Amino acid sequence: MTDHTARPVHGGPDATGAAPHDFSTNGNAVGSCPAVLAALREADAAHYPDPRYTALRAALAEFHGVAVDRIVIAASASEFIHRISAAVAQGGGGPVWLPAHSYGDYERAALAWGLGVRRAPEDADGTALRWCCEPSSPFGQPQPDIALHAASDAVCVLDMAYEPLRLEGQPSHGAAQRDRVWQLWTPNKAMGLTGIRAAYAIAPASGEVAGPLLERLERLAPSWPLGTHGVALLTTWTSDEAQGWLARSLDILRDWKARQRAVCESLGWEVLPGDANFFGARPDVPYPPRAAALRAEGIKLRDCASFGLPGHLRLGVLPPASQQALKAAWTRAARHSG
């Protein structure tokens, strides 16, 4: 049984700082987008941003080709997850449906607001809020039932965190399905700047569907959810310069991913398919007993037990030098344990 009082499990830096070879997070390992870095240096942190984010919302609306009143600014994806869960609870509530394996904040937010959680496909009927994600977490795979959830009467959120970092495959949904759901975007991963917390959502196209919930989301929003650095990141994300850099970085990541999969297979790991800049694997021996030794060598992996997938790892794609460091450290650990 999940311990819902425990602190959430995340990849990334820990009490000892950032690992030199950190496979546990899914940011763009090519680096930080130069255009965004330049914008961050020029950001005016001496003043508040526009509390209505007028120019930012207009830029995001134009980028996605949607009406500006569909754009909802969020402090982060996690903040929006909790806020829309609260808004659903205020509207009368009801159970929340989650994929079998998904980002833990979906469940944490539902339970925090007293909403029941369901996961079985046959239990989706009668739910008030449904979560979808593609490429999915933790393995970057398709979620082929998105169209079914989009057609339901429930509030449906499609988490687009990894769509900008898609390296393979095509979305299993089209524009018609996206227009029926809430789209949640977090470009800081694609821009290689996960330390800047900034996100936004796009409401469904139908005002009749989105209207009442939009009003509750507005009332629940903190003042200035974004500081000037978050505004700079999201504004620059929409630029041709940033999008061109992202496209070039995806070509590099595709090459790195193929190499990394080969490294894992050479270690005797079962490598799972996935479309994003990360993938799942089942190592030849359990990772947790080796975690401390690997961390001492500067390597951090993401154990998937918190996703309900013990024995599996999620690995963000890193440069070849980090891949070879992983191979060498895992091989040394095998010799010492043997």
N, C-alpha and C positions, 0 to 999 in steps of 0.2 A: 504494500500500500504506500502511496506517495505521502511523504511528510510535508504537508502544506504549510507548516510553521517554519520550515527550514529556509535558509537564504537561497535565492535562486542560483542555479549553476550556470555560469557563463564561461566562454573561452576568453582569451586575452590575458592581460597582465594580472599578476597575483601579488601576494604580500612582498615578494622579492623583486617585483618590477616586471618589465616586459622580457620575455624569453628571446634570445637572438634568433632562434628558429621556431617561430610560433605558428604551428599548424592548426591551432585551436580556434582561430577566428577566420572570418570569410571576407575580409576587406580585400581590396585590389592590391595584390602583392607587387605589382609593377612599380608602385610608388604613389605619391600624392600628385594630383593634377596640378601642373604648373600654373594654369590660369586661375584656379581657385586659390592657390597659395599667394599669388599676386593680389587677388582681391582681399584676402584676409589681412595682408600687410597694410592695405589702404583703408580698411574698415575704420569708421569713426566710432571708437568705443567710448568717447567722451560724452556722447549723447544717446538718449533713448532712440530706438528705431520708431518709425511710424507705428502706432499701436494697431492700426487696421491693416498694415502691410499692403498698402494700396498698389505700389509699383511691383512688389514681389508677386502678389496674387495675379496681377495682370500678366506678368512674364510667364508664370506657370500655366495660366489658362491658355495663352497663345501657344506655348510649347506643346501642350497636349491637344489643342484644338477644341477646347470646351469653354462654356460660359464661365465668367469669372466668379459668379456667385456659387459655383460648385466647388471652389477651392477652399479647403479648411487647413489652416496652418497649425502645426503641432510641434511641441517641444522635442519630441522623439517619437519613434514608433511605439515604444512602450507606454509613453504618456497617452498617445491616442488610443491604444488598446484599453487602457484603464478608463479613459474618458468615455469612449463609446459604450463600454460595458456599463458604466454608471448611467449613461443616458438611456440605455435599454431598460435598466432596472427602474429608473424614474418613470418610464412609459408603461409600466405594468409588469415588466420582467417576464421571466420564463426560462426554460432550460437553454443552455448554450451547447451547440454541436461543434466538436473539434475533430480534425483528422486523427487517425490512430496514433500518429507520432507528429508532434508539432512544437513550436516555440512555447516554452513554459509559461510565458506571461499571459497567454490566452486563458489558460486555466486559472492562474493566480487571480486575474482580474475578475473572472466569473465568480470564483469562490468568495472573493473579497466583498462582492455585492450580493451575496446570497443567492446566486443563480446556480442551478444544478448543471452538471456537465454530462454530456453524452458523447460517445465515440462510435458506436456501431452504426454502419450505414443505414440499417433498417430503423434506427431510432431518431433519424433526422426530422421526421414529421413532427410538427407541434413545437419545434424549438423557436425561440425568439431571436436568436443570434447565431449565425453560422460563420466559421472561419475557414478560409481557403488560402493556400499559398503555393505559388508555382514560379520557378522551380522550388520544390518543397524543402522544408527543413525536417530532418538533418541531412538528407542524401542528395538533394538537388534533382529530384525526379518529378515527372509530370503528376498532376492531380486530375485525372480524367473526368471526375464527376462535378467539375466546376459549373458546367452548364446547368446541371440539375439543381444545384443550390441557388444559382442565379435566378432560376425560374420560380423559386419558392416565394412565399409571402413573408419569409423571415428577413430580418436585416442580415445581409451577407457582406462580409469584408474579404476582399482579395488582397492578400499581403504580397506586394510587388518588390519586396526587398532585394531579391536576387535576379529579377528580370533584366536589369541593365548589365548584369554579369553573366548572362546566358552565353555559353560557349558552344552548345550543341542543341539540336532539336528545334521544334517550333512550339509555341503556346498551344495548349489543348483547347483554348477558348478564343473567341473572336470579339470584334468590336461590339457586337450586339450584346454579348454576355457582360462585357466590361461596363457597358452603359447601365446595366441593371444592378451593379454592385458598388460598394464603396471600395475604391482603390487606395491602398496605403503605400506611399513611396518614401524610401529612405536613401537618397543618393549619396550619403556620406560613405557608404561601402564602396560604391563604384568609383567615387572620387579619391579613394584611398585616404580618407580622413575621418575615421570612425570616432575620433576624439571630439569632433564637432557634432553636437547633438542637434539635429534639425530634421524635420520630416513634414509631410503634408498628405492630405487625403483629397480625393476627388469624389464628390457625392454622385449618386445615381442621376441619370439624365432627367428622370421624371421628378418634377418638383412636388407632385402629389405624394410620391414615395418618400422623398428625402426631406421635405419641408419641416415637419414637426421635429424630426430628429436633429436637423440642422440647428433649429432654435435651441434645443436642449444642449447640444454641443457648444454652442456659443455661450450660453449661460454658465456652463461648467468650465470654460476655458480660463486659465490664469491670465492676468494682464501680462502683455509682452511675453508670450511663450518662447519667442526667439529673441536672442540678443543680436547685436550687429554682425557677429561672426557667422551665426546661423543664416542670417539674411544674405550675407555675402556668398556663402556656399550655395544656397539654393538658387540665387539669382544667376550665378556663374554657371551652374549646372545646365541651365537652359541655353547657353551660348554655343555657337558653332565651334569655337575654339576648344571648349571642354568636351563636346561630343566627338570631335575629331580625335582628340587625345584618347578618349575612352575606346573608340573603335580600333585605334592602333594598339592599345594595350590588350584588347581581347585577342588579337592575333598572337601576341607574345604568350598570353596565358594558355591558349590552345596548345602551343608547343610545350610549355612547361607541364601542362596537365598530362599529355601523352607520356612524357618522360617520367613524371611522378607515379603514374599508374604502373609503368614498367618496373620502377624501383620497388614498389610495394609487392608486385607479383614476384619479383626476384627473391623477396624475403619469405615467400610461401604464404602470403596473405591472399584472402579472397577479396577481390576488388569488385564493388558494386557499380552498376551503371548510374550515370547522373549527368545532367545537362549544364550545370553551373560551374563556377570556379572553385568547387569543392566536391568531394565525393565520399562515399562510405566504404569502409573496408572491415573485414574480420581478420585480425592478425592471427598468426599461427599459435600464439600463446596469449593469455590475458594481459592487457596493458597495465591495470592498476598496480600490480606488484612491482612493475618496472618504472612507474611514473617518477618516483623520487630520483632514481639513478639517471633517468633521461633528462629530468629537469636540471640536475646538477651539471649536465653537459650542454645546457642551453636549449633543450628541445622540449616543447610542450605540445601534447596532443589533446584532442577533445574526446573523452570517453562518453559513450552514448547511453549509459545506464539511466541517466536522468530523463531520457526520451523513452524509456521502457525498452531499450535495446541493449541489454548487457552483452558484453563480448564484442561489441562493434565500436569502431572509431569513425569520427568525421574529420577529414583532413582538408584544410584549405590548401589551395595550390600555391606553392612557394618556388623561388628560383632553384635552379639545379644545384647550386652550392649547398642550400639547405637540405635538399633531398639527399645528397650524398652524406651530409652530416647525420641525418636520420638513419640511413642505412648502416653507417659505421657504428653509431651508438647502439642501435638495436642488435647488431651482430656481437658487439662487445658484451652487452647485457646477457645475450644468450650464452656466451662462453662462461661468464661468471656464474650464471644460475645453473649451468650444467655441471 
